[in-house]
Amino acid sequence: MSASLTLGYVPGGTPAKWARIWSERHPEAALVLHPVAAADAADALRAGTVDVALLRLPADTSGLAVISLYQETTVAVVPTDHLLTAVDEIAAADLDGEPILVPLDHVVAWADAPGAPVDHRPETTEDAIELVAAGMGALIVPQSLARLYHRKDLTYRPITDAPTCPVALAFPEGEQSELVEEFIGIVRGRKASSSRGQAEPAPKRSAREKTLAKQAARAAAGKVARKPGQAKRGRR
């Protein structure tokens, strides 16, 4: 391999582990990490800007193959002195009547989300974080985004009955390049010894072959156990 592979990833995505494994197995082929906005990830794949993408669902994945990876916990970001910080986790009902900031890049698919949406919609989640710190309301996000935009004056609490936030790996449908296939294998946990291009494992032996092999092994063991020239003793 001599080419490179470009991996797009949305905010909060964590491709570091895969990048490390890739560099260990394929030092001759660079893995280029390309950050993309959540709303643009699928289009970046269709346009060929990236070869594979770590994206959030739901999304328009027409023309793409999708591998579901994991589900993120949904949390509410609030100031550290907020009443909700008195408990370790909250329910949706605890946000009833609470002003909720909904940025234009909002990614939590929750049709009947609690709270009272603030009229002003900030451009990005990062902008919304600033407004939470200013006391304008709470913010509902996947846990990884709460960690990504962490501030000392803010904290978050898991919402126990909120929908989770799916994360998936996507790539164009159809036959894939060797590099894309290798990366998919890494994401799926394929070991280096089982990567494509490695020798195929030996075929399994039949029951009869196994029996004959055992008999041969016993016979060989018996010959070794007897001293040279020692006759086999018969039954009395």
PyRosetta script that sets phi, psi and omega in degrees:
from pyrosetta import init, pose_from_sequence

init()
pose = pose_from_sequence("MSASLTLGYVPGGTPAKWARIWSERHPEAALVLHPVAAADAADALRAGTVDVALLRLPADTSGLAVISLYQETTVAVVPTDHLLTAVDEIAAADLDGEPILVPLDHVVAWADAPGAPVDHRPETTEDAIELVAAGMGALIVPQSLARLYHRKDLTYRPITDAPTCPVALAFPEGEQSELVEEFIGIVRGRKASSSRGQAEPAPKRSAREKTLAKQAARAAAGKVARKPGQAKRGRR")
pose.set_psi(1, 135.9)
pose.set_omega(1, 179.4)
pose.set_phi(2, -133.9)
pose.set_psi(2, -9.1)
pose.set_omega(2, -178.9)
pose.set_phi(3, -85.3)
pose.set_psi(3, -172.7)
pose.set_omega(3, 177.5)
pose.set_phi(4, -123.5)
pose.set_psi(4, 164.1)
pose.set_omega(4, 178.7)
pose.set_phi(5, -124.9)
pose.set_psi(5, 131.3)
pose.set_omega(5, -179.5)
pose.set_phi(6, -105.5)
pose.set_psi(6, 121.8)
pose.set_omega(6, 179.6)
pose.set_phi(7, -106.8)
pose.set_psi(7, 118.0)
pose.set_omega(7, 173.9)
pose.set_phi(8, -87.6)
pose.set_psi(8, 143.0)
pose.set_omega(8, 177.7)
pose.set_phi(9, -145.5)
pose.set_psi(9, 140.7)
pose.set_omega(9, -177.1)
pose.set_phi(10, -82.9)
pose.set_psi(10, 162.2)
pose.set_omega(10, 177.0)
pose.set_phi(11, -53.9)
pose.set_psi(11, 133.6)
pose.set_omega(11, -177.6)
pose.set_phi(12, 92.3)
pose.set_psi(12, -15.5)
pose.set_omega(12, 177.0)
pose.set_phi(13, -68.4)
pose.set_psi(13, 146.8)
pose.set_omega(13, -176.1)
pose.set_phi(14, -127.7)
pose.set_psi(14, 81.2)
pose.set_omega(14, -178.7)
pose.set_phi(15, -87.0)
pose.set_psi(15, 5.9)
pose.set_omega(15, -172.7)
pose.set_phi(16, -57.6)
pose.set_psi(16, -43.1)
pose.set_omega(16, -178.1)
pose.set_phi(17, -62.4)
pose.set_psi(17, -45.1)
pose.set_omega(17, -179.7)
pose.set_phi(18, -65.8)
pose.set_psi(18, -37.7)
pose.set_omega(18, 179.2)
pose.set_phi(19, -63.2)
pose.set_psi(19, -39.4)
pose.set_omega(19, 178.9)
pose.set_phi(20, -64.7)
pose.set_psi(20, -46.4)
pose.set_omega(20, 179.6)
pose.set_phi(21, -62.8)
pose.set_psi(21, -41.5)
pose.set_omega(21, 179.7)
pose.set_phi(22, -59.6)
pose.set_psi(22, -46.7)
pose.set_omega(22, -177.3)
pose.set_phi(23, -64.1)
pose.set_psi(23, -31.1)
pose.set_omega(23, 178.0)
pose.set_phi(24, -71.2)
pose.set_psi(24, -38.9)
pose.set_omega(24, -175.7)
pose.set_phi(25, -88.4)
pose.set_psi(25, -31.8)
pose.set_omega(25, -174.9)
pose.set_phi(26, -132.1)
pose.set_psi(26, 64.5)
pose.set_omega(26, -179.2)
pose.set_phi(27, -63.6)
pose.set_psi(27, -18.0)
pose.set_omega(27, -178.7)
pose.set_phi(28, -84.6)
pose.set_psi(28, -9.5)
pose.set_omega(28, -178.4)
pose.set_phi(29, -125.1)
pose.set_psi(29, 111.1)
pose.set_omega(29, -176.4)
pose.set_phi(30, -69.1)
pose.set_psi(30, 140.1)
pose.set_omega(30, 171.5)
pose.set_phi(31, -103.0)
pose.set_psi(31, 111.9)
pose.set_omega(31, -177.8)
pose.set_phi(32, -93.8)
pose.set_psi(32, 121.1)
pose.set_omega(32, 179.5)
pose.set_phi(33, -91.6)
pose.set_psi(33, 123.7)
pose.set_omega(33, -173.1)
pose.set_phi(34, -125.5)
pose.set_psi(34, 104.1)
pose.set_omega(34, 179.0)
pose.set_phi(35, -66.7)
pose.set_psi(35, 137.6)
pose.set_omega(35, 177.6)
pose.set_phi(36, -135.7)
pose.set_psi(36, 150.0)
pose.set_omega(36, 175.2)
pose.set_phi(37, -66.6)
pose.set_psi(37, 148.9)
pose.set_omega(37, -177.9)
pose.set_phi(38, -55.8)
pose.set_psi(38, -39.1)
pose.set_omega(38, -177.4)
pose.set_phi(39, -74.5)
pose.set_psi(39, -15.2)
pose.set_omega(39, -174.6)
pose.set_phi(40, -105.9)
pose.set_psi(40, -5.7)
pose.set_omega(40, -172.2)
pose.set_phi(41, -60.8)
pose.set_psi(41, -48.2)
pose.set_omega(41, -178.3)
pose.set_phi(42, -64.4)
pose.set_psi(42, -41.4)
pose.set_omega(42, 178.9)
pose.set_phi(43, -64.9)
pose.set_psi(43, -35.0)
pose.set_omega(43, 178.6)
pose.set_phi(44, -63.2)
pose.set_psi(44, -35.8)
pose.set_omega(44, 176.3)
pose.set_phi(45, -67.4)
pose.set_psi(45, -47.6)
pose.set_omega(45, -178.2)
pose.set_phi(46, -64.6)
pose.set_psi(46, -31.1)
pose.set_omega(46, -179.7)
pose.set_phi(47, -82.5)
pose.set_psi(47, -11.0)
pose.set_omega(47, -179.0)
pose.set_phi(48, 83.2)
pose.set_psi(48, 9.8)
pose.set_omega(48, 177.8)
pose.set_phi(49, -65.5)
pose.set_psi(49, -35.9)
pose.set_omega(49, 175.8)
pose.set_phi(50, -128.4)
pose.set_psi(50, 156.7)
pose.set_omega(50, -179.1)
pose.set_phi(51, -90.0)
pose.set_psi(51, -37.1)
pose.set_omega(51, 176.4)
pose.set_phi(52, -139.5)
pose.set_psi(52, 158.9)
pose.set_omega(52, -178.1)
pose.set_phi(53, -144.8)
pose.set_psi(53, 139.6)
pose.set_omega(53, 170.9)
pose.set_phi(54, -94.5)
pose.set_psi(54, 110.2)
pose.set_omega(54, -173.1)
pose.set_phi(55, -132.6)
pose.set_psi(55, 172.1)
pose.set_omega(55, 179.8)
pose.set_phi(56, -103.9)
pose.set_psi(56, 145.1)
pose.set_omega(56, 175.4)
pose.set_phi(57, -109.5)
pose.set_psi(57, 153.2)
pose.set_omega(57, 2.5)
pose.set_phi(58, -76.6)
pose.set_psi(58, 152.5)
pose.set_omega(58, 178.0)
pose.set_phi(59, -157.5)
pose.set_psi(59, 162.8)
pose.set_omega(59, 176.4)
pose.set_phi(60, -77.1)
pose.set_psi(60, 102.3)
pose.set_omega(60, -176.6)
pose.set_phi(61, -107.2)
pose.set_psi(61, 25.1)
pose.set_omega(61, 177.9)
pose.set_phi(62, -60.2)
pose.set_psi(62, 133.5)
pose.set_omega(62, -179.1)
pose.set_phi(63, 81.1)
pose.set_psi(63, 5.3)
pose.set_omega(63, -177.4)
pose.set_phi(64, -121.6)
pose.set_psi(64, 149.2)
pose.set_omega(64, 170.6)
pose.set_phi(65, -96.0)
pose.set_psi(65, 139.8)
pose.set_omega(65, -173.3)
pose.set_phi(66, -128.6)
pose.set_psi(66, 132.0)
pose.set_omega(66, 174.7)
pose.set_phi(67, -115.2)
pose.set_psi(67, 115.0)
pose.set_omega(67, 178.5)
pose.set_phi(68, -68.5)
pose.set_psi(68, 135.5)
pose.set_omega(68, -177.0)
pose.set_phi(69, -109.8)
pose.set_psi(69, -59.7)
pose.set_omega(69, -177.6)
pose.set_phi(70, -160.2)
pose.set_psi(70, 169.4)
pose.set_omega(70, -179.9)
pose.set_phi(71, -114.5)
pose.set_psi(71, 127.8)
pose.set_omega(71, 179.1)
pose.set_phi(72, -91.7)
pose.set_psi(72, 146.5)
pose.set_omega(72, 174.3)
pose.set_phi(73, -71.6)
pose.set_psi(73, 138.8)
pose.set_omega(73, 176.8)
pose.set_phi(74, -92.8)
pose.set_psi(74, 134.7)
pose.set_omega(74, -175.6)
pose.set_phi(75, -130.5)
pose.set_psi(75, 164.2)
pose.set_omega(75, 173.5)
pose.set_phi(76, -110.9)
pose.set_psi(76, 125.0)
pose.set_omega(76, 178.0)
pose.set_phi(77, -92.4)
pose.set_psi(77, 128.2)
pose.set_omega(77, -178.0)
pose.set_phi(78, -141.6)
pose.set_psi(78, 163.6)
pose.set_omega(78, 173.7)
pose.set_phi(79, -62.8)
pose.set_psi(79, 153.5)
pose.set_omega(79, -176.9)
pose.set_phi(80, -64.3)
pose.set_psi(80, -20.7)
pose.set_omega(80, 179.1)
pose.set_phi(81, -98.6)
pose.set_psi(81, 14.2)
pose.set_omega(81, -179.3)
pose.set_phi(82, -72.3)
pose.set_psi(82, 150.9)
pose.set_omega(82, -179.6)
pose.set_phi(83, -58.0)
pose.set_psi(83, -34.2)
pose.set_omega(83, -176.6)
pose.set_phi(84, -68.0)
pose.set_psi(84, -15.6)
pose.set_omega(84, -179.5)
pose.set_phi(85, -76.4)
pose.set_psi(85, -2.6)
pose.set_omega(85, 179.3)
pose.set_phi(86, -71.1)
pose.set_psi(86, -16.4)
pose.set_omega(86, 179.9)
pose.set_phi(87, -122.7)
pose.set_psi(87, 163.6)
pose.set_omega(87, -177.2)
pose.set_phi(88, -81.7)
pose.set_psi(88, -25.6)
pose.set_omega(88, 177.8)
pose.set_phi(89, -149.7)
pose.set_psi(89, 158.9)
pose.set_omega(89, -176.2)
pose.set_phi(90, -129.0)
pose.set_psi(90, 169.7)
pose.set_omega(90, 173.6)
pose.set_phi(91, -109.2)
pose.set_psi(91, 163.0)
pose.set_omega(91, -179.5)
pose.set_phi(92, -56.4)
pose.set_psi(92, -38.0)
pose.set_omega(92, -177.8)
pose.set_phi(93, -61.9)
pose.set_psi(93, -24.3)
pose.set_omega(93, 179.3)
pose.set_phi(94, -68.2)
pose.set_psi(94, -16.0)
pose.set_omega(94, -179.9)
pose.set_phi(95, -97.7)
pose.set_psi(95, 0.7)
pose.set_omega(95, 178.7)
pose.set_phi(96, -57.4)
pose.set_psi(96, 129.0)
pose.set_omega(96, 179.6)
pose.set_phi(97, 81.4)
pose.set_psi(97, -8.1)
pose.set_omega(97, -179.6)
pose.set_phi(98, -77.8)
pose.set_psi(98, 132.5)
pose.set_omega(98, 174.5)
pose.set_phi(99, -61.8)
pose.set_psi(99, 130.0)
pose.set_omega(99, -177.7)
pose.set_phi(100, -120.5)
pose.set_psi(100, 127.1)
pose.set_omega(100, 176.4)
pose.set_phi(101, -84.9)
pose.set_psi(101, 131.4)
pose.set_omega(101, -179.1)
pose.set_phi(102, -124.8)
pose.set_psi(102, 94.3)
pose.set_omega(102, -178.9)
pose.set_phi(103, -68.2)
pose.set_psi(103, 162.7)
pose.set_omega(103, -179.4)
pose.set_phi(104, -66.4)
pose.set_psi(104, -22.9)
pose.set_omega(104, 177.9)
pose.set_phi(105, -99.9)
pose.set_psi(105, 25.9)
pose.set_omega(105, 179.6)
pose.set_phi(106, -55.3)
pose.set_psi(106, 135.8)
pose.set_omega(106, -174.6)
pose.set_phi(107, -121.4)
pose.set_psi(107, -2.7)
pose.set_omega(107, -179.4)
pose.set_phi(108, -88.0)
pose.set_psi(108, 114.9)
pose.set_omega(108, 179.5)
pose.set_phi(109, -83.1)
pose.set_psi(109, 96.1)
pose.set_omega(109, -176.5)
pose.set_phi(110, -140.7)
pose.set_psi(110, 95.7)
pose.set_omega(110, -172.6)
pose.set_phi(111, -61.3)
pose.set_psi(111, -41.2)
pose.set_omega(111, -177.5)
pose.set_phi(112, -110.5)
pose.set_psi(112, 44.5)
pose.set_omega(112, -179.1)
pose.set_phi(113, -58.0)
pose.set_psi(113, 142.9)
pose.set_omega(113, -177.9)
pose.set_phi(114, -76.2)
pose.set_psi(114, 172.8)
pose.set_omega(114, 176.0)
pose.set_phi(115, 90.9)
pose.set_psi(115, 176.5)
pose.set_omega(115, 180.0)
pose.set_phi(116, -113.3)
pose.set_psi(116, 106.5)
pose.set_omega(116, -178.4)
pose.set_phi(117, -57.1)
pose.set_psi(117, 132.8)
pose.set_omega(117, 176.6)
pose.set_phi(118, -72.9)
pose.set_psi(118, 137.7)
pose.set_omega(118, -177.0)
pose.set_phi(119, -57.7)
pose.set_psi(119, -43.1)
pose.set_omega(119, -179.8)
pose.set_phi(120, -74.1)
pose.set_psi(120, 124.8)
pose.set_omega(120, 178.0)
pose.set_phi(121, -107.3)
pose.set_psi(121, 110.8)
pose.set_omega(121, 178.7)
pose.set_phi(122, -64.5)
pose.set_psi(122, 156.4)
pose.set_omega(122, -177.5)
pose.set_phi(123, -63.3)
pose.set_psi(123, -45.6)
pose.set_omega(123, -173.9)
pose.set_phi(124, -130.3)
pose.set_psi(124, 165.6)
pose.set_omega(124, 175.5)
pose.set_phi(125, -62.1)
pose.set_psi(125, -38.1)
pose.set_omega(125, 178.4)
pose.set_phi(126, -61.4)
pose.set_psi(126, -40.1)
pose.set_omega(126, 176.3)
pose.set_phi(127, -64.7)
pose.set_psi(127, -39.5)
pose.set_omega(127, -179.6)
pose.set_phi(128, -63.4)
pose.set_psi(128, -36.3)
pose.set_omega(128, 177.6)
pose.set_phi(129, -58.2)
pose.set_psi(129, -40.7)
pose.set_omega(129, 178.9)
pose.set_phi(130, -62.3)
pose.set_psi(130, -38.1)
pose.set_omega(130, -179.2)
pose.set_phi(131, -72.7)
pose.set_psi(131, -32.8)
pose.set_omega(131, 174.6)
pose.set_phi(132, -62.0)
pose.set_psi(132, -43.6)
pose.set_omega(132, 179.6)
pose.set_phi(133, -63.3)
pose.set_psi(133, -28.1)
pose.set_omega(133, 179.1)
pose.set_phi(134, -83.0)
pose.set_psi(134, -1.3)
pose.set_omega(134, 177.1)
pose.set_phi(135, 84.6)
pose.set_psi(135, 21.2)
pose.set_omega(135, -177.8)
pose.set_phi(136, -86.8)
pose.set_psi(136, -8.4)
pose.set_omega(136, 179.4)
pose.set_phi(137, 153.7)
pose.set_psi(137, 179.5)
pose.set_omega(137, 177.3)
pose.set_phi(138, -95.8)
pose.set_psi(138, 168.8)
pose.set_omega(138, -178.9)
pose.set_phi(139, -134.7)
pose.set_psi(139, 130.1)
pose.set_omega(139, 179.0)
pose.set_phi(140, -101.8)
pose.set_psi(140, 119.4)
pose.set_omega(140, -175.5)
pose.set_phi(141, -145.9)
pose.set_psi(141, 165.6)
pose.set_omega(141, 168.9)
pose.set_phi(142, -65.3)
pose.set_psi(142, 150.3)
pose.set_omega(142, -175.3)
pose.set_phi(143, -57.3)
pose.set_psi(143, -35.9)
pose.set_omega(143, -178.4)
pose.set_phi(144, -63.1)
pose.set_psi(144, -32.9)
pose.set_omega(144, 178.4)
pose.set_phi(145, -73.0)
pose.set_psi(145, -34.8)
pose.set_omega(145, 175.8)
pose.set_phi(146, -62.7)
pose.set_psi(146, -37.6)
pose.set_omega(146, 178.2)
pose.set_phi(147, -73.3)
pose.set_psi(147, -39.9)
pose.set_omega(147, -178.4)
pose.set_phi(148, -60.1)
pose.set_psi(148, -41.5)
pose.set_omega(148, -176.8)
pose.set_phi(149, -103.3)
pose.set_psi(149, 32.1)
pose.set_omega(149, -177.1)
pose.set_phi(150, -59.0)
pose.set_psi(150, 138.8)
pose.set_omega(150, 173.5)
pose.set_phi(151, -133.5)
pose.set_psi(151, 151.9)
pose.set_omega(151, -178.8)
pose.set_phi(152, -65.0)
pose.set_psi(152, -27.2)
pose.set_omega(152, -177.6)
pose.set_phi(153, -92.2)
pose.set_psi(153, 5.4)
pose.set_omega(153, 179.2)
pose.set_phi(154, -125.7)
pose.set_psi(154, 156.7)
pose.set_omega(154, 173.5)
pose.set_phi(155, -145.8)
pose.set_psi(155, -177.4)
pose.set_omega(155, 178.5)
pose.set_phi(156, -145.6)
pose.set_psi(156, 158.4)
pose.set_omega(156, 178.2)
pose.set_phi(157, -132.8)
pose.set_psi(157, 132.7)
pose.set_omega(157, 176.3)
pose.set_phi(158, -62.0)
pose.set_psi(158, 141.9)
pose.set_omega(158, 177.3)
pose.set_phi(159, -102.3)
pose.set_psi(159, 108.0)
pose.set_omega(159, -168.5)
pose.set_phi(160, -62.0)
pose.set_psi(160, -33.6)
pose.set_omega(160, -176.5)
pose.set_phi(161, -109.3)
pose.set_psi(161, 21.6)
pose.set_omega(161, 176.8)
pose.set_phi(162, -86.2)
pose.set_psi(162, 153.1)
pose.set_omega(162, 174.2)
pose.set_phi(163, -65.1)
pose.set_psi(163, 148.6)
pose.set_omega(163, 177.5)
pose.set_phi(164, -80.6)
pose.set_psi(164, 170.2)
pose.set_omega(164, -177.2)
pose.set_phi(165, -113.5)
pose.set_psi(165, 107.5)
pose.set_omega(165, -176.4)
pose.set_phi(166, -73.4)
pose.set_psi(166, 141.1)
pose.set_omega(166, 174.7)
pose.set_phi(167, -121.6)
pose.set_psi(167, 138.6)
pose.set_omega(167, -175.3)
pose.set_phi(168, -141.5)
pose.set_psi(168, 161.5)
pose.set_omega(168, 171.7)
pose.set_phi(169, -103.9)
pose.set_psi(169, 131.0)
pose.set_omega(169, -178.3)
pose.set_phi(170, -129.1)
pose.set_psi(170, 153.2)
pose.set_omega(170, 178.8)
pose.set_phi(171, -158.9)
pose.set_psi(171, 159.1)
pose.set_omega(171, -177.8)
pose.set_phi(172, -59.5)
pose.set_psi(172, 143.7)
pose.set_omega(172, 177.8)
pose.set_phi(173, -67.4)
pose.set_psi(173, 160.0)
pose.set_omega(173, 178.2)
pose.set_phi(174, 102.8)
pose.set_psi(174, -173.8)
pose.set_omega(174, -178.2)
pose.set_phi(175, -64.7)
pose.set_psi(175, 134.0)
pose.set_omega(175, -176.2)
pose.set_phi(176, -103.7)
pose.set_psi(176, 155.8)
pose.set_omega(176, 176.7)
pose.set_phi(177, -69.8)
pose.set_psi(177, 164.5)
pose.set_omega(177, 179.2)
pose.set_phi(178, -61.3)
pose.set_psi(178, -36.6)
pose.set_omega(178, -179.3)
pose.set_phi(179, -65.4)
pose.set_psi(179, -43.4)
pose.set_omega(179, 178.9)
pose.set_phi(180, -64.0)
pose.set_psi(180, -42.6)
pose.set_omega(180, 179.2)
pose.set_phi(181, -61.7)
pose.set_psi(181, -40.3)
pose.set_omega(181, 178.8)
pose.set_phi(182, -64.0)
pose.set_psi(182, -41.3)
pose.set_omega(182, -179.1)
pose.set_phi(183, -67.7)
pose.set_psi(183, -40.8)
pose.set_omega(183, 177.2)
pose.set_phi(184, -58.7)
pose.set_psi(184, -40.3)
pose.set_omega(184, 178.4)
pose.set_phi(185, -61.8)
pose.set_psi(185, -40.0)
pose.set_omega(185, 178.5)
pose.set_phi(186, -64.7)
pose.set_psi(186, -45.1)
pose.set_omega(186, 180.0)
pose.set_phi(187, -61.9)
pose.set_psi(187, -36.0)
pose.set_omega(187, -179.0)
pose.set_phi(188, -81.4)
pose.set_psi(188, -1.8)
pose.set_omega(188, 177.0)
pose.set_phi(189, 89.0)
pose.set_psi(189, 15.4)
pose.set_omega(189, 179.4)
pose.set_phi(190, -64.7)
pose.set_psi(190, 133.1)
pose.set_omega(190, 179.5)
pose.set_phi(191, -74.5)
pose.set_psi(191, 156.7)
pose.set_omega(191, -179.7)
pose.set_phi(192, -59.4)
pose.set_psi(192, -36.9)
pose.set_omega(192, -178.3)
pose.set_phi(193, -68.1)
pose.set_psi(193, -16.5)
pose.set_omega(193, -179.3)
pose.set_phi(194, -109.7)
pose.set_psi(194, 12.0)
pose.set_omega(194, 179.3)
pose.set_phi(195, -63.2)
pose.set_psi(195, 157.8)
pose.set_omega(195, 176.8)
pose.set_phi(196, -59.8)
pose.set_psi(196, 143.9)
pose.set_omega(196, 179.9)
pose.set_phi(197, 96.4)
pose.set_psi(197, -13.8)
pose.set_omega(197, 177.7)
pose.set_phi(198, -80.5)
pose.set_psi(198, 159.1)
pose.set_omega(198, -179.3)
pose.set_phi(199, -62.9)
pose.set_psi(199, 144.2)
pose.set_omega(199, 179.1)
pose.set_phi(200, -72.4)
pose.set_psi(200, 146.3)
pose.set_omega(200, 178.1)
pose.set_phi(201, -66.5)
pose.set_psi(201, 153.9)
pose.set_omega(201, -179.6)
pose.set_phi(202, -63.2)
pose.set_psi(202, 142.1)
pose.set_omega(202, -178.8)
pose.set_phi(203, -65.4)
pose.set_psi(203, 149.3)
pose.set_omega(203, -179.8)
pose.set_phi(204, -69.8)
pose.set_psi(204, 142.5)
pose.set_omega(204, 178.5)
pose.set_phi(205, -83.5)
pose.set_psi(205, 151.0)
pose.set_omega(205, 178.0)
pose.set_phi(206, -73.8)
pose.set_psi(206, 168.0)
pose.set_omega(206, 179.4)
pose.set_phi(207, -60.8)
pose.set_psi(207, -39.0)
pose.set_omega(207, -179.5)
pose.set_phi(208, -66.6)
pose.set_psi(208, -41.7)
pose.set_omega(208, 179.3)
pose.set_phi(209, -62.8)
pose.set_psi(209, -39.0)
pose.set_omega(209, 178.5)
pose.set_phi(210, -64.6)
pose.set_psi(210, -41.2)
pose.set_omega(210, -179.8)
pose.set_phi(211, -63.8)
pose.set_psi(211, -46.3)
pose.set_omega(211, 179.4)
pose.set_phi(212, -61.7)
pose.set_psi(212, -38.7)
pose.set_omega(212, -179.9)
pose.set_phi(213, -65.0)
pose.set_psi(213, -41.0)
pose.set_omega(213, 178.0)
pose.set_phi(214, -64.1)
pose.set_psi(214, -41.7)
pose.set_omega(214, 179.4)
pose.set_phi(215, -62.5)
pose.set_psi(215, -41.5)
pose.set_omega(215, 179.5)
pose.set_phi(216, -65.2)
pose.set_psi(216, -38.5)
pose.set_omega(216, -179.9)
pose.set_phi(217, -66.4)
pose.set_psi(217, -39.9)
pose.set_omega(217, 178.5)
pose.set_phi(218, -64.8)
pose.set_psi(218, -42.4)
pose.set_omega(218, -179.3)
pose.set_phi(219, -62.6)
pose.set_psi(219, -42.0)
pose.set_omega(219, 179.5)
pose.set_phi(220, -65.4)
pose.set_psi(220, -39.6)
pose.set_omega(220, 179.7)
pose.set_phi(221, -64.7)
pose.set_psi(221, -36.9)
pose.set_omega(221, 179.3)
pose.set_phi(222, -65.8)
pose.set_psi(222, -38.4)
pose.set_omega(222, 178.9)
pose.set_phi(223, -66.6)
pose.set_psi(223, -37.5)
pose.set_omega(223, 179.6)
pose.set_phi(224, -69.6)
pose.set_psi(224, -37.6)
pose.set_omega(224, -177.2)
pose.set_phi(225, -66.4)
pose.set_psi(225, -33.6)
pose.set_omega(225, -179.3)
pose.set_phi(226, -81.0)
pose.set_psi(226, 138.8)
pose.set_omega(226, 177.3)
pose.set_phi(227, -70.0)
pose.set_psi(227, 154.7)
pose.set_omega(227, 178.8)
pose.set_phi(228, -57.5)
pose.set_psi(228, 131.1)
pose.set_omega(228, 177.7)
pose.set_phi(229, 83.7)
pose.set_psi(229, -6.0)
pose.set_omega(229, -179.1)
pose.set_phi(230, -78.3)
pose.set_psi(230, 125.2)
pose.set_omega(230, -179.4)
pose.set_phi(231, -78.4)
pose.set_psi(231, 148.5)
pose.set_omega(231, 177.9)
pose.set_phi(232, -74.1)
pose.set_psi(232, 126.5)
pose.set_omega(232, -179.1)
pose.set_phi(233, -78.3)
pose.set_psi(233, 132.8)
pose.set_omega(233, 178.3)
pose.set_phi(234, -86.6)
pose.set_psi(234, 174.8)
pose.set_omega(234, 178.8)
pose.set_phi(235, -74.2)
pose.set_psi(235, 146.5)
pose.set_omega(235, 175.8)
pose.set_phi(236, -79.2)
pose.dump_pdb("model.pdb")
